[in-house]
Amino acid sequence: MPMTTVSERLIYLMENMDMKQTELAERIGISKQSLYKYLHCKCEPRAEIIARMAKVLNSSADFIVGLTNNPTPHSTDEVHEQKIQRETELICKFRKLSYE
């Protein structure tokens, strides 16, 4: 069953890190009551709170808000390496093409 809400995604990330609600709230600098509201779909966290959650939960804001289903963030260096690798592969294929 796909995770569709911010709440479901936060709970998933917390479970994967074996992190309690009180610890997450403390580490991102919000009250336990605020986190409770986010986890029970009473309200949505602001962008800055989502960014802090992503950092503490070793994920991405895109995953938390549902823009991607990949919970693991890609570092800029990793993405750059992937682009270089793909470009190299394409150049090799291009060089193997015949003139026809």
Buried (B, 14 or more C-beta within 10 A) or exposed (E): EEBEBBBBBBBBBBEEBEBEBEEBBBBBEBEEEBBEBBBEEEEBBEEEBBBBBBBBBEBBBBBBBBEBEEBEBBEEEEEEEEEEEEEEEEEEEEEEEEEE
